[in-house]
Amino acid sequence: MFRALRSRALTAMIILAPAALAGCTDASTGSGSGSGSGEITVAGTYPIESLDPHGPQGGGTGTQLAARELFSRLVRPKADGTLEGDLATAWKPDATATQWTFTLREGVKFSDGKAVTGADVAASFKRLIDNKGTNAANFPGYTMTATSDSEVVLKATKPDAAVPGKLATFYVVPASVATTDAAFFQKPVGSGPFTVEKFTPSQTLTLVPNKNYYAGAPKVTRVTIRKMPELAARLTALRTGEADVVWGIPDDQLGQMQSDSKLTVETVPSTAVFTMWFNSSTPALREAAVRRALWQAVDFQTIVKQLYPQTGGLADAPVSPITLGYVAQQPVTYDPNAAKAALTAAGFDFSKKLRLQFANAEFRQFNQAVVSDLAKIGVQVDLLEKEQAVFTKDLLALNWDINFQQLSNPTFDAANTLGRLYPCAAKRNGYCNPQLDQLLSAAGSSPDQAERVKLYGQASQIIWQDAVGMFPMAVKYAYAWNKRLEGFTPDPNGLPDFSTAQVRGS
């Protein structure tokens, strides 16, 4: 049922979409702005509101996508989650993993020709901390010092074996950039593969190769990332040639993409998990028995199978299978009768409504299905679809009862999700468990990877059994791109790198 409704809605949207694109594309030839010699156009799902990766909007998907093209990092994860050096050629901890030393690559320059030094790296880290951005929470009280132009030392307040992975979202800018410097990030200087040609916030970002890039300038001549939030517009642009790359394609559109001889389509496992936290500070949701009963009342297996047969699978842990720290848990069995009985026994007030908040229209039908299943046992839910800024503000203020997010993990390490979001001090979902805190702390500090996985598994078991949230689905990302584009690699976090891509024949 859900799939049929979704298909009809999308079909109607796609029929209307070409009119909006008229004048941008020559549909008869399939040649548009994306098919110029050596140029590619990317149809982006999320707006790029800022180019500052450590500013207030730095955690946004659009900003993170841009940051990977413009700035270098000390280390970066490969598609399989293993780390490789970027600015750093080597890194090692001391005996307690409270001090990490990074050796920097020689001869790296910013796009303006100035050398990248240890001072730039250390100043960028301080800027990250001072801005109190999303990633700063991974480094409470940590400091970084440049011991020379080619070496920096990070000092942690406690043993932390996950430091290299956490640095996967730490980007280096010139030391002169102030904590708040909006003007610099309109056309920033970086040491990544591209530089900014033109940037219109929330609309378009145009990139050109950085001739000073240490690994060699990209072979494409220009990359234009254009915001196209509507699915129908993105898919139409891809078919007509106005766009070269699209991802986040829903299952009921994959068949059409796969049958198009001009396109390459690939679905890859991701680090993302559909996550529906309960606000444990809400009186109605304080008891784990109530939260477990609500989870038991939703037929996630059927919902996922109907809406996401190719791009989803029933989750069996709070983190995805490709994340370090993943340990499978016992599936929650759908049983609405048992759920209603448990709620009644716990004294649940069926007359009061719960507030379920989410952002982004692509998740609307999934959440509607959840609300529908809860209604079958008499649980009333207000489904609140919010603009991203309002959603984020309310999320942090705990102004919700159930919160839906597609949580991805660009570090591929459970320290960035379990370790950052679930301790009492995080105050992210109203849940506090000292035993869980101890497990997460031990997992983050252990230098033994097998021990870390074991400890994160024990932490996951508590999170799962106490139903801190519902964890319905492990996500796969579906990508489609024009076959004239070579060297493009889908990314497990929905943050692809265009530096290795090239246009056939250009």
N, C-alpha and C positions, 0 to 999 in steps of 0.2 A: 504493500500500500504506500509506504513512505517513498519508495523508489519511483512508483508511477506518478505520484503527485509532483515529486521533484523534477522528473523528466519533462512533464507537461509544462511546468513553470519555466524551465530553462529553454525549452523549444520556443515558447512565446517570446522570451527575451532575445533569443538569437535572431528571430525573424525581424525584430525591430532594430537590432543593432547596426546593420549596414548603413541605414540612413544617417546615423550619427557620424559615421566615418566617411561619408561621401566627400569627395574632393581631396582626401588624403591618400587614396590608393587607386591605382589602375587595376581594377579587378580582372579585366580581360587578359592581362599579361601576368598577373600575380606579382607585379613589381611595385613596391612602395618605398617608403623612406628607409625600410630595413634592408633593402637590397642594393644599395649603392656599392661601388667597388670598395671592398674592405671594411664597410661599415655594417654594424648590426644594431638592431633595435630590440629592446627587452620590454615586454609588457609586464609591469610590476603590479603586484597585488596590493602592497602596502605603501603609503606615502613616505617619501623621504623628507621629513620635516626639518632636519638639521644634519649637518655634516660633522658635528662634534660628537665623537664616540664616547666621551666622558662627561658630556653635559647632561642637563635634565632629561633630554629626550634620547640620550645615548643608547638606552636599552631597547629602543624600538627596532623592529625587524628591518625597516627601510634604512635607518641610519647604520645598522650593523652591516647590511649589504654594501653600502657605499664605502664604509670604513675599510673593508677588506680590499677594495680596489685602490684606495688612496694612501693608506698608511701601512707601515711594516709593524710586525709584532716581534717579540723575542722568540716565541715559538708559535707554531700553528699546527692544528690537527690535519692529518690526511683524511681521505674519504673513509678509511677503515677505523679512524679514531686514534691511531698511533701518532705521536708527536714528531715533528721534524723542525729543524732550526730555520728561523727566518733571519732576524738580526743576530741571533745567538748561534754560534757554531758548537758550543758545548755548555753544559750546565751540570752542576753537581751539588749535593747537600753536604753539610757537615755530619758528624756522627749522630746528632740529635734531630736532624732535619729542621732545625730552627734557623739555619743560615744557608742560603743558596747563592752560589757564585755562577755568574753567566759571563762567558767569554764572547765578545762581540766580533762580528764579521768585519774584516778590514776593507777599506775602500768604498763603503756605502755612502751615498750622497743623497741629500734631499733634492727635490725637483728643481730648486733654485741653484743647485751646484755646491751648496755648503755641505761639509762633512757631517755625518751622523756620529756623535760621540756618546760616551757614557754619561756625560752631563745632561744630554738631551733625554736619554732614557730615564735617568733618575728624576729629572724635573717633570717628565710626563707622568711618572708614577705618583709623585706628590700631587700633581694636578688632579689625577684620578681620585685620590683619597680626599682632597680638599673639596672637590665637587660633590662628593657623597652620592655618586651615581650608582646605578644598579650593581655593577661589578665591585664597587668599593666594599660592599658587605663581605666579600670573600677575604678581605685583608684587614681585619680589625686591629688597629694599632701597629700594622706592619710598616717598615721603612725601607727605602732603597737608597744606596749610596754609590756614587761613581768612584771607584778606587783608581781608575785611570781612564784614558780615552777609550780603551778596549775592554773594560771590565766593570761590571756592576755587581753589588752584593745586596741581596734582599734579606732582611732580618725579620723573622716572625715572632710573635709573642708567645707561641707555643709550637711544639713539633707539628709540622705540616708537610706530609708527603705529597700532597696534591698541588703544590705551588705551580709546577710547570703547566699543568692542565688549566688551572685557574687563569693563567696569563694568556690564554687563547683569545680573550677579549680585551686585552690591554694593548693599546696602540701608541706609537711613539710620534710625537710632534716636536718641533723646535723648542728648546728650553725657554725661549723668549715669550712663548705664548702664555698669556695671563689666565688665571682661573676662569674668568668670564671674559671671553673675547669673541663676540659674535661676528665682528668684521672679518677676523682672520678666517673663520670657517665658511665665509661666503665663497672664497676661492683659496682654499688652504694649500700650504706647502707640506708635502709628505714625501716619504721614500718608498711608497708602494708602486705598483706597475702603471698606474694612470694618474693624470692630473685633471683638474676641472676646467672644462671649456666654458660651460654655462650651467648655472643652477637656479632653478625657480622652485622654492620650497613647496613641498606637497604636490608638485606637478611633474617637473622634468629635471633630470640630471644628465648632462652630456660630458663624457669622458674622452680624453685623447691620451695616447701613449706618453709615459714619462721617459724621455730620452736618457735620463740619468739612472734608470732602474738597474740595480746591480745584477739582476738575472737577464738583462737584455730587454729592450722595449717590446711590448706586445706587438703581434703581427696585424691585428685589426687596426684600422685607421681611426675609428671612432666608435664609441658605445653610447647609445642613448637609452636611458632607463626612463620609461614614461609610465606614470601612474595610470592604471586602468583597473579600478576596484571592481567593476562589474565583470563577472565571468564571461557573459555573452560577448562583450566588447573585446576581451582578451582573445577568445577563441576565434572570433571573426577576423581580428587583426592577424592572427597567425595563419589562417587559411588563405587570406588575400595577399599575404606577403608584407603587410604593413609592420608586422613584428616577426622576429626570428626565433624568440625563445619565450615559452610560457611554462609555468609550473603551478602546482596546486589544482590539477585538473580532476574534477569529480568522476566517479566511476561511470555514471550514465553518459558521459561524453567521451570516454576513452576509446570506445569502439570506433567512433567516427574518426578520431585522430589516428588510430592504428591502421585504418583502412586507406588513409591518405598517403599515396606513394611519394609525396614531396616531403614527408615528415619522418623524423625519428622519434619514437616514443619509448620511454624507459621509466619503470617504477622502481624506486630504491627504498630500502628500509631507512627509517629516520630515527633520530633521538627523541622525537616528540611523543608525548602520551596525552590523550584527552584526560584532563584532571578536573574533578568536581569537588572542591573542598567544601566541607561543612564548617560553618562558623561555630566552633565549640563553645564560644563565649555567649551565644544566644541561649537563653534558658531552655527553650524547647529542644535544643540539640546538645545539651551538656553530657547526656548519658550515651556511652558507646553503644548500648543496646538499641537505642532509638536510631542512631546513625546507621548501624548494621541493618536494621529492619528496613529503613528507607532504601538502602542499596539493594536489598533482597527483593524489593517491590518493583524493580525496573528490569525488564527483559533486554539487557544490553546485547546479549548474543544475537537475538533476532534483529534488533535495531542496526547493529553493526553490519550484519550479513546483508540486510536489505539496502542500506544506504552506502556502505563502503566495502563491497565484495572484493575489490582488487586493492584498494588503498588503505585497508584497515584490518585489524585482527583483534580479537578479544584480549585485552591486557591481562597479564597475570603478575604484575608487579608495579610499584609506583614509578619505576624508571623503565626505559625501553631495553630490549635485549642486547642492543649494541653499546650500552653504557656500562662502564666499569663500575661494578657494584650491583649489577642485576642478579637477582636470585628469584626464581619463580615461586609464587605463593599459591595456596589452595584456592581455586576459583570460587566465587560467591554464586551459589545456586539460586536461580530465579524461583521464588515461591511466594506469590502475593498473599495467599491465605495465611501462611506462617508469619509473613511480614505484618499483616494487619493485627494478628493475634499478639505479636510481640509489642507493637505500638500501644495496643489497648492495655496490655499488662503493665506497661511502663507509664501509663497515665497520660499518654500523648493527647494534646488538645486538637482534635480534628477540625474545630471551628475556626482556628487561626491559620492565616495564610503564611507560607514561607516565600521568601524573595529569592529567585534564581536570576542572577545577573550574568550577562555575557556581552561580548562585543563582536562585531563583524557578521554580516548577513549570512555568510557561508555556513555558519554554525546554527542558524535559526531552526532548521528542520530537525536536526538532531535533538536540540533542547526541547522543541515542541513534543517530540516523541517521549522524552523523559517525563515531561509534565503530564502527558496523556496517561502514561502507565501509573504514575503516582495518584492521579485522579481516580483510577479504577478501584483503589482501596480507600478512597475518601480523603486523601491528603491534598489540600488545596495549595496551589503554587502560582504566584504572580511571576510571569516570565518577563524580565526586564532587559531589553536590548538597548545598550548604551553606546554613545560615541566613545572612541578610544580614550580620550582625555578624561571624561567623566568616569568611565569604567575604572581606569587606573587610580584615580583619586578615591573612589569609593572602595576599591579593593584594599588599599592601604589603610583606609579608615575603618575597615571591617563593617561597612555599611551594606551588608548582604547576609543572607542565610546560607545560600548555596552559590558558589562561584565557579563558573566554567571557564577554563583556559586550555588552550593547546600549548602545553609546556614543552619546549625543546631545550636541548642542553648542548650548546656549542663547544663545551669543554670535553664532552664524552665521559665525564667523571661524576659519580654520584655526589661528590663533595659540593658540586655547584647547585644541586637541586636538594637532595636529602639533607646534606650538611649545612646548606645556607637557609633553607626555607622552613625546616621543621623543628629546630631548637626552640625552647621557650623564649629565648631572647629575641628571636626573629619577629614574633608577634604577627605572623602572617595569616593565621587561621583560628586563633583563639585556643589552640590546643597546647598543652604543656605537660611533659612527662619527663621527670628527672632521669629515669632509666634510659629513655630514648636519647636524652642529651649525652649521657655517658657513652653510649654505643657510638653515636655520631662523632664525638670527640676522639674516641679511640680509633675509629676507622680513618679519620682524617689525618691522624698523626703516625699511624703505623707505616714503616718503610717496606713492609712485606705485602706485596700486592694480593696474594692469596688470603692473607689475614684481613686485609681491607675488604675484600669481597665477602668474606664470611661475616664480618661485623656489619656491613651494610645490609646483608641478608637478614640478620637478626633485627636490625632497625626497621627494615621493610616489613617484617612480620608484625611488629608492634603497630606500625602505621596502618597496615592492612586489616589486622584483627580489630583494632580500635576504630576502624572506619573514619580516620581523620578526614578522608574524602572518599569519593567513588572514583575508580580508575577504569573507565570503560574500554578504552581502545588504544592500542599501539599503532602509530601512524606510519604510512608509507607515502612518499612524495612521488607524484606522477609528473614527469617532465615531457615536453614535446618541443622539438626544434627543427628548423629548416635544414634539410639535408645538405644545403650548400655550406652550412656551418660545420667546420671540422675542429677536432681537439677540444670540444666542450664536454665537461664532466659534471653530471648531476651531483648535487651536494646533499648530504643527509640532514642538514639543518635548514634547507631552503635558502641557503646563502651561497649561490654558485659564484665561482671565480671565472672571469672572462679573459684573464691574462694569457691563457694557453690556447684560446680559440683563434681560428682564422677562417676567412671566407675562401672557399674553393675557387681557384683560378685568379685570385687577386694578388 
